[in-house]
Amino acid sequence: MAGETLSRDEVEELCRTPMRVRQLAFFERNGIRYRIDEYSNRIIVLRQPVGAPVRPDSPRPIWRSNKAVV
């Protein structure tokens, strides 16, 4: 698995089938995000942005301990 996407062989290994229709069904059933390029190849994006985008000018919340002071 090199790069940002899987190769054809890696897709076949992941889905355990060389048939494209069954591979797409596997992706749908398991909630794997994919897209199809102009050559009808399945492209699985391995890295996707997670969470809300962080703005550099937004203030960070101040951390305070929730332990009781004795």
N, C-alpha and C positions, 0 to 999 in steps of 0.2 A: 504494500500500500504506500506508494510514493506519491507525493504531491497532494493536491487538493481533491482529486477525484479517484475513483477506482477504475482499473483497466477492465477490459472485457473478461479476461480470465478470472480476475478477482470477483467480478459480479457473478459469473457462473459458479464460482466456488462458494460465495455467500448464499446464493439462492439454491444451490445444488441442482440446477437445471440449465441446459444451454438454450432452452426455448424462451424467446423474448416475452411472449404472452404470459407465461407462468412466472417469469421474473417480475413483470409489472404487477401481477396479482400478489406475489410475495411482498413487494414493497407496500402495496395498499394495505394488505392484511396486517403488516407489522408497523405501519406508520412511519416508514422510511421516506424521507423527502428525496425526490428525484426530479429530473427533467430530461427531455428528449431533444437531442440536437438535430441539426438539419440533415444528418446522415442516418437518422433513426437509431442512434446509439443511446443507450441509457446512461445518464450521467448522475452519479450520486455525489452530492456535495458533503464532504466530510466535516468541514469546519463552517459553522454558521455563527453569526453574532448572537450572544446570549444576553438577555436582560435589556434594560433601557440604556440608551447611549449616554455616556458620561460627558457632560459639558465641562470644559476646563474652568469656566468662570463661576460655576455654581459652588456655593459654600458647602463644606463638608459638615455633617453634624458633629457636635462635640460628644466625645465618649465619656460616659460617667458610669462608675461601678454601681451595681445594684446590691452590693453587699452592705449589710447594716454596720454602721460604725459602732464599735463597743468601747 
